[in-house]
Amino acid sequence: MALLASLFSAGCASKGGTGALAGAGVGAIMGQAIGRNTAGTLIGTAIGTGAGYIIGNELDKAEARKRHTQGLPPETGNLAGSRWKAVKVDPMPQPPYETYVIEFGKDGWLRTTETFANGAQKTDKEHYRIKGDILIIHNPGYLINAKYTILGDRLIISSQEFTAEFTRM
């Protein structure tokens, strides 16, 4: 129980991260109680982490919808009104781009523009919000939680799926 209390109080910036952390703890305890061995503990931890993350992400989405319907301003943090050009993205998206620019609007919208070698451009628009050092990018059907850091004119964004470095424009 002390472990669970510390997990909930430590938490993360997003409910998805907090859910994964709490789910891992609960899953580990349940896995050990049921299986009474290391394999049971590991399986419980994995299942609990996944379930907690899914539940937390749904709570993050619900919170964003609630803020929007109540007319509250978006949580745009220190990224609002800034533009950035990609210097390095790993793994590189396919097809590869010539330039990749992201713009964080003060209105809670993230606009990305990819320019390809043939001159063609692709622009996307997604919702974003900031919770601590976590950048949450979402649209219907998906949610990305990524840690971000600003170091002078550099922006570093990292998630489980990618790591990207940008320079301020």
C-alpha positions in Angstrom: 0.0 0.0 0.0 2.9 2.4 0.7 4.2 1.7 -2.8 0.8 2.5 -4.3 0.6 5.8 -2.3 4.0 6.8 -3.5 3.2 6.0 -7.1 0.0 8.1 -7.0 1.7 11.0 -5.2 4.8 11.0 -7.5 2.7 10.9 -10.6 3.6 12.3 -14.0 2.6 15.4 -15.9 -0.1 13.6 -17.9 -2.7 11.2 -16.7 -1.4 8.7 -19.3 2.0 8.6 -17.6 0.5 8.5 -14.1 -1.8 5.7 -15.2 1.1 3.7 -16.6 3.0 4.2 -13.4 0.1 3.3 -11.1 -0.9 0.4 -13.3 2.6 -1.1 -13.2 2.6 -1.0 -9.4 -0.9 -2.5 -9.1 -0.1 -5.1 -11.8 3.1 -6.1 -10.1 1.4 -6.6 -6.7 -1.5 -8.6 -8.3 0.9 -10.6 -10.5 2.9 -11.6 -7.4 -0.2 -12.4 -5.4 -1.7 -14.6 -8.1 1.4 -16.3 -9.5 3.7 -16.1 -6.5 6.8 -16.0 -8.8 8.8 -13.6 -10.8 7.1 -14.4 -14.1 3.7 -13.6 -12.5 5.0 -10.3 -11.2 6.5 -9.4 -14.6 3.3 -10.3 -16.5 1.2 -8.3 -14.0 3.5 -5.3 -14.4 3.3 -5.4 -18.2 -0.5 -5.8 -18.2 -1.0 -3.1 -15.5 1.3 -0.6 -17.3 -0.6 -1.0 -20.6 -4.1 -0.8 -19.0 -3.1 2.1 -16.8 -1.7 4.0 -19.8 -4.8 3.4 -21.9 -7.1 4.6 -19.1 -4.9 7.6 -18.4 -4.9 8.6 -22.0 -8.6 8.5 -22.2 -8.8 10.7 -19.1 -6.3 13.2 -20.8 -8.6 13.3 -23.9 -11.7 13.8 -21.7 -9.9 16.7 -19.9 -9.0 18.4 -23.1 -12.6 18.1 -24.4 -13.9 19.4 -21.1 -11.6 22.5 -21.3 -12.7 23.1 -24.9 -16.4 22.8 -24.2 -16.1 25.1 -21.1 -14.4 27.7 -23.2 -11.2 27.6 -21.1 -8.0 28.8 -22.8 -5.7 26.1 -24.1 -2.8 25.0 -22.0 -0.1 26.1 -24.5 2.8 26.8 -22.0 6.0 28.4 -23.3 5.6 26.9 -26.8 2.7 29.2 -27.8 3.6 31.4 -30.7 6.8 29.7 -31.6 8.1 28.2 -34.9 10.7 25.5 -35.2 12.6 23.8 -38.1 13.6 20.1 -37.7 17.3 19.5 -37.6 17.2 15.8 -36.8 14.3 13.2 -36.5 14.9 9.6 -35.5 13.5 7.5 -37.0 13.3 9.6 -40.2 9.7 9.6 -41.6 9.1 8.0 -45.0 9.1 9.5 -47.5 11.9 11.7 -46.3 11.3 15.4 -46.3 13.5 18.3 -47.3 12.2 20.6 -44.5 9.9 20.0 -41.6 8.5 23.0 -39.7 6.3 23.0 -36.7 4.3 26.1 -35.4 2.7 26.2 -32.0 -0.3 28.5 -32.1 -1.5 30.4 -29.1 -4.9 28.9 -29.9 -3.8 25.3 -28.9 -3.2 24.2 -32.5 0.0 22.7 -33.8 0.6 23.2 -37.5 3.3 21.0 -39.2 4.5 21.6 -42.8 6.6 19.1 -44.6 8.3 20.1 -47.9 9.5 17.2 -50.1 12.4 17.1 -52.6 9.9 17.5 -55.5 8.6 20.8 -54.0 5.3 19.3 -52.8 4.1 20.3 -49.4 1.9 18.6 -46.8 0.4 20.5 -43.9 -1.3 19.0 -40.9 -3.1 20.6 -38.0 -3.4 19.0 -34.6 -4.4 20.0 -31.1 -1.6 20.4 -28.5 -1.3 21.2 -24.8 1.4 21.4 -22.3 1.4 19.7 -18.8 4.7 20.4 -17.0 7.4 19.1 -19.4 5.1 16.9 -21.4 3.8 17.9 -24.8 0.5 16.3 -25.5 -0.5 16.2 -29.2 -4.0 14.8 -30.0 -6.7 14.6 -32.5 -9.6 12.2 -32.7 -8.2 8.7 -32.8 -4.7 9.3 -31.3 -2.8 10.9 -28.5 1.0 11.4 -28.2 2.7 12.1 -24.9 6.2 13.4 -25.5 8.7 15.0 -23.2 10.1 18.3 -24.4 13.0 20.5 -23.5 14.0 24.0 -24.7 17.7 24.7 -24.6 18.1 28.3 -25.9 17.2 28.1 -29.6 16.9 24.3 -29.5 13.7 22.2 -28.9 14.1 18.5 -28.2 11.0 16.3 -28.3 11.1 12.7 -27.3 8.5 10.0 -27.1 8.5 6.2 -27.3 8.0 6.5 -31.1 10.5 9.2 -32.0 13.1 11.7 -31.0 13.3 15.1 -32.8 15.5 18.2 -32.5 14.5 21.6 -33.8 16.0 25.0 -34.1 13.9 28.2 -33.5 12.9 30.1 -36.6 
